[in-house]
Amino acid sequence: MAVYVYAVTLRDHPCRIDGLTGVGAHGAAVRVVSAGDLHAVVSDIDEEIRPKRRDVAAHQAVQDRLMADGTPLPLQFGYTAPDDGAVRQVLEEQEGAYRAALERVQDCAEYNIKASLEQEHLLREILDDSPEARRLNEEILSGSPDPRLPLELGQLIAAEVEQRRANAADGLVRSLAPLGREHTLHVPGGEDFLNLSLLVPRDGAAAVLNAHDELVRADDAGLSVRLTGPLPPYSFVA
């Protein structure tokens, strides 16, 4: 029977997964397949698994349970294998790579920081700081018929917004990246200018939380910084 694979751990991880049911309509019991010094945490499936809310929640529940006793090597949602034998074969063939990856994330969790700048505040700031932007804006408001003015103002503001967002991102990365053993940048989405993941040792979590609290207390006009974690270290698993 096909199996869904949640994570890989070292054999000394307790894998306290009693009572957990896995992904799929029938939610089979979560169990362990072992080979050498490694465990793979799996459950049986008899269907194609899609990212439905129930299944995503079941996947995450397994990761959370494993994280309580140490750092697993979490697999992204949707990883399956034909049967237990195929899982054991991969564990045996890739044991060195898995051990190295587990050593990389040992006793760590991922913390994700997203940040955005309020657009209206940015526009006011640009008009306050840029004489050229103010001139163009005033000419437009005064009723100038020159059709080039809105285009010029739009281009100027777009360039300023991009530069200010880049500067803000650089500043946050410089201040926050040293709090992690490693960091990685993701492509920001929506209005965000920063999507940063930190690989943080468990004894360094308080420093990350304190840094976030200080950013929130600073109440920089227009700046929103959101912290999520601790998380399984997905961003640091090849």
C-alpha positions in Angstrom: 0.0 0.0 0.0 1.2 3.5 -0.7 2.4 5.6 2.1 2.4 9.4 2.8 5.7 10.6 4.3 5.7 13.4 6.9 9.2 13.7 8.1 12.6 12.0 8.7 14.2 11.9 12.2 17.2 10.4 13.8 16.5 7.0 15.5 16.9 8.5 19.0 13.9 10.8 18.4 11.0 9.4 20.6 8.4 9.9 17.8 5.5 10.2 20.2 2.8 9.8 17.6 0.4 7.6 19.4 -3.2 8.6 18.7 -2.4 10.7 15.6 -4.2 10.0 12.4 -2.8 11.0 9.1 -4.0 12.5 5.8 -6.7 11.1 3.6 -10.4 10.5 3.9 -9.9 7.5 6.2 -7.1 9.0 8.3 -4.9 5.9 8.9 -2.7 5.8 12.1 0.6 7.6 11.9 3.5 5.2 12.3 7.3 4.8 11.9 9.4 3.1 9.2 13.0 2.6 10.3 16.3 1.9 8.5 19.7 2.3 10.0 19.9 5.3 12.2 16.8 7.0 10.7 13.1 7.0 11.1 10.5 8.0 8.5 7.2 9.0 9.9 4.4 7.8 7.6 0.8 6.8 7.3 -1.0 4.5 4.8 -3.0 6.1 2.0 -5.3 4.7 -0.7 -6.1 7.9 -2.6 -4.4 10.9 -4.3 -3.7 13.5 -1.6 -4.6 17.1 -2.3 -4.1 20.1 -0.1 -7.6 20.1 1.5 -7.9 21.9 4.9 -8.3 18.6 6.8 -5.2 17.1 5.2 -3.1 20.1 5.6 -4.1 20.2 9.3 -3.2 16.5 9.7 0.2 17.0 8.1 0.9 20.0 10.4 -0.3 18.1 13.5 2.4 15.5 12.9 5.1 18.1 12.5 4.0 19.9 15.7 4.1 16.6 17.7 7.6 15.8 16.4 8.8 19.3 17.0 7.9 19.0 20.7 10.7 16.4 21.2 13.4 17.7 18.8 13.7 19.0 15.3 12.6 16.6 12.5 13.4 17.0 8.9 9.9 18.0 7.6 8.8 17.1 4.2 6.6 19.4 2.2 2.9 18.5 1.9 2.2 15.8 -0.6 5.3 13.5 -0.5 4.3 9.9 -1.1 6.1 6.6 -1.7 4.9 3.3 -3.2 5.3 1.3 0.1 7.4 0.8 3.2 10.1 -0.9 1.2 10.6 2.1 -1.0 10.8 4.3 2.1 13.5 2.1 3.7 15.5 2.0 0.4 15.6 5.8 0.3 16.6 6.1 3.9 19.4 3.6 3.3 20.6 5.1 0.1 20.4 8.7 1.3 21.4 8.2 5.0 24.4 10.5 4.8 22.4 13.3 3.2 19.6 13.0 5.7 22.0 12.9 8.6 23.7 16.1 7.3 20.4 17.8 6.8 19.2 16.9 10.3 22.5 18.1 11.8 21.9 21.4 10.0 18.6 22.0 11.7 19.3 20.3 15.0 17.6 21.9 18.0 16.3 24.7 15.8 12.9 26.1 14.7 12.0 28.4 11.8 10.7 31.9 12.5 9.2 33.8 9.6 9.0 37.6 9.5 6.9 39.5 7.0 6.9 43.3 6.7 4.9 45.9 4.8 4.8 49.7 4.6 1.4 51.4 4.5 1.0 52.9 1.0 -0.6 56.1 1.9 2.1 56.9 4.5 4.7 56.2 1.8 3.1 58.6 -0.6 2.9 61.4 2.0 6.5 60.8 2.9 7.7 61.0 -0.7 5.8 64.2 -1.3 7.3 65.7 1.9 10.9 64.7 1.0 11.0 65.2 -2.7 10.8 68.8 -4.1 10.3 67.4 -7.6 7.4 65.2 -6.6 5.8 68.2 -4.8 6.2 70.4 -7.9 4.7 67.8 -10.2 1.8 67.2 -7.8 1.1 70.9 -7.4 1.1 71.5 -11.1 -1.3 68.6 -11.6 -3.6 69.9 -8.8 -3.5 73.4 -10.2 -5.1 72.1 -13.4 -2.0 72.0 -15.8 -3.1 70.5 -19.1 0.4 68.9 -19.7 -0.4 65.2 -20.2 3.2 64.3 -19.3 3.0 65.4 -15.7 0.9 62.5 -14.3 3.3 60.0 -16.0 6.4 61.7 -14.7 4.9 61.9 -11.2 3.9 58.2 -11.3 7.3 57.1 -12.5 9.1 59.2 -9.8 6.8 57.8 -7.0 7.2 54.2 -8.2 10.9 54.5 -8.2 10.9 56.1 -4.7 8.5 53.4 -3.3 10.7 50.6 -4.6 13.9 52.2 -3.2 12.3 52.9 0.2 11.0 49.4 0.4 14.4 48.0 -0.5 16.1 50.1 2.1 13.6 49.0 4.8 14.1 45.4 3.9 17.9 45.8 4.1 17.7 47.4 7.5 15.4 44.6 8.9 17.6 41.8 7.5 20.7 43.4 9.0 19.1 43.6 12.4 17.3 40.3 12.4 19.5 37.9 10.4 22.2 37.6 13.2 19.5 36.2 15.5 19.4 33.0 13.5 21.9 30.3 12.7 20.9 30.8 9.1 18.5 32.9 7.2 16.8 32.8 3.8 14.8 35.4 1.8 11.6 34.5 0.0 9.8 36.5 -2.7 7.4 38.8 -0.8 3.8 38.7 -1.7 1.1 41.3 -1.9 2.0 44.6 -0.2 4.9 43.0 1.7 8.5 44.1 1.0 10.1 41.4 3.2 9.6 37.7 3.7 12.4 36.5 5.8 12.9 33.1 7.5 15.3 32.5 10.3 16.7 29.1 11.5 16.8 29.8 15.2 18.3 27.6 18.0 15.7 26.9 20.7 17.7 28.8 23.2 17.6 31.9 20.9 13.8 32.1 20.5 13.5 34.7 23.2 15.8 37.1 21.4 13.7 36.8 18.2 10.5 37.5 20.2 12.1 40.4 21.9 13.3 41.9 18.7 9.8 41.7 17.2 8.3 43.2 20.3 10.8 46.1 20.0 9.8 46.7 16.4 6.1 46.7 17.3 6.7 49.1 20.3 8.8 51.4 18.1 5.6 52.2 16.2 7.4 53.4 13.1 4.8 55.2 11.0 3.4 53.0 8.4 5.5 49.9 9.2 3.9 46.5 9.9 6.1 43.6 11.0 4.5 40.1 11.6 6.2 37.2 13.2 5.2 33.5 12.8 6.8 30.7 14.7 8.2 28.4 16.0 7.7 26.4 12.8 9.2 23.2 11.4 12.3 24.3 9.4 10.8 23.8 6.0 12.8 26.7 4.5 16.1 25.0 5.4 15.4 21.6 4.0 16.7 20.9 0.5 
